[in-house]
Amino acid sequence: MSRMPLTRVEKERITDSRLKLQSVARSLKHVNPKKLKKMEEIQECLENAEETLGGALRSTNDTDTPTK
């Protein structure tokens, strides 16, 4: 099943969301993990979300590139 390509606006929204996730992950590095339950799980979730969004952008870029 092929996916429809992302629009420019959708790509911008995904990129913006990735940057926000990265910012949150950096901010949490300054929080004492003993004071926040499940810190490791939260960090993993942020990483997974960022990677998934990055994959969506890469797969769209692959379909944008014409093949020879």
Number of C-alpha atoms within 10 A of each C-alpha: 3 5 8 8 16 17 10 9 9 12 17 13 12 18 16 12 15 20 13 14 18 16 11 13 18 12 10 15 11 8 11 9 12 8 8 11 9 11 16 11 10 14 17 13 14 18 16 12 16 21 13 13 17 15 12 16 18 12 14 17 14 12 14 11 8 7 6 3
